[in-house]
Amino acid sequence: MHAATYLAAALETGDTGDLMQALRDIADARGGIAQLAEQTGLRRETLYRTLSTRGNPQLSSLLAILKANGLRLTVSV
């Protein structure tokens, strides 16, 4: 629940870098990039690059990262 609240706050800034940093912080808190790589099937190097403040992940990568952290992407009005 805390991860979702943290991620929502990062999204509210409108800065992609904030979102990527929040995802990185969540990954670090939940076992690190190596564990995230195992859970997502993505390479560690790809995750380090993706979860940097300049990261620009493909939707499939973003969804895999969210799923591995027990999160999902939703849209609301």
C-alpha positions in Angstrom: 0.0 0.0 0.0 2.8 2.4 0.8 4.4 1.7 -2.6 1.2 2.6 -4.4 0.9 5.9 -2.4 4.5 6.7 -3.1 4.2 6.0 -6.8 1.0 8.0 -7.0 2.7 11.0 -5.5 5.6 10.6 -8.0 3.1 10.5 -10.9 1.4 13.7 -9.6 4.6 15.7 -10.3 4.3 15.1 -14.0 8.0 14.4 -14.2 9.0 11.1 -15.8 12.3 11.1 -13.8 10.3 11.2 -10.5 8.3 8.2 -11.6 11.4 6.2 -12.6 13.1 7.1 -9.3 10.1 6.0 -7.3 10.0 2.7 -9.2 13.7 2.3 -8.5 13.3 3.0 -4.8 10.4 0.5 -4.6 12.6 -2.1 -6.3 15.5 -1.4 -3.9 13.1 -1.7 -0.9 11.8 -5.1 -2.1 15.0 -6.9 -2.7 16.9 -4.9 -5.3 17.4 -4.9 -9.0 18.7 -8.5 -9.2 15.6 -9.8 -7.7 13.4 -7.6 -9.9 15.3 -8.9 -12.9 14.4 -12.5 -11.9 10.8 -11.6 -11.4 10.4 -9.7 -14.7 12.7 -11.6 -17.0 14.4 -8.3 -17.9 18.2 -7.9 -17.8 19.7 -6.1 -14.8 21.4 -3.7 -17.1 18.1 -2.9 -18.8 16.5 -2.3 -15.4 19.3 0.0 -14.2 18.9 2.1 -17.4 15.1 2.0 -17.3 14.9 2.9 -13.7 17.2 5.9 -13.9 15.9 9.5 -13.8 16.3 9.5 -17.6 14.6 6.1 -18.1 11.9 5.8 -20.8 10.6 2.3 -20.6 8.4 0.5 -23.1 4.9 -0.1 -21.8 5.6 -3.9 -21.6 8.6 -3.3 -19.4 6.7 -0.8 -17.2 3.9 -3.3 -16.8 6.3 -6.1 -15.9 8.0 -3.9 -13.3 4.7 -2.9 -11.7 3.4 -6.5 -11.7 6.6 -7.7 -10.0 6.0 -5.2 -7.3 2.4 -6.1 -6.8 1.2 -2.9 -8.5 -0.9 -2.3 -11.6 -1.6 0.6 -13.9 -5.1 2.0 -13.9 -6.7 5.0 -15.5 -9.5 7.0 -13.8 -11.5 10.1 -14.5 
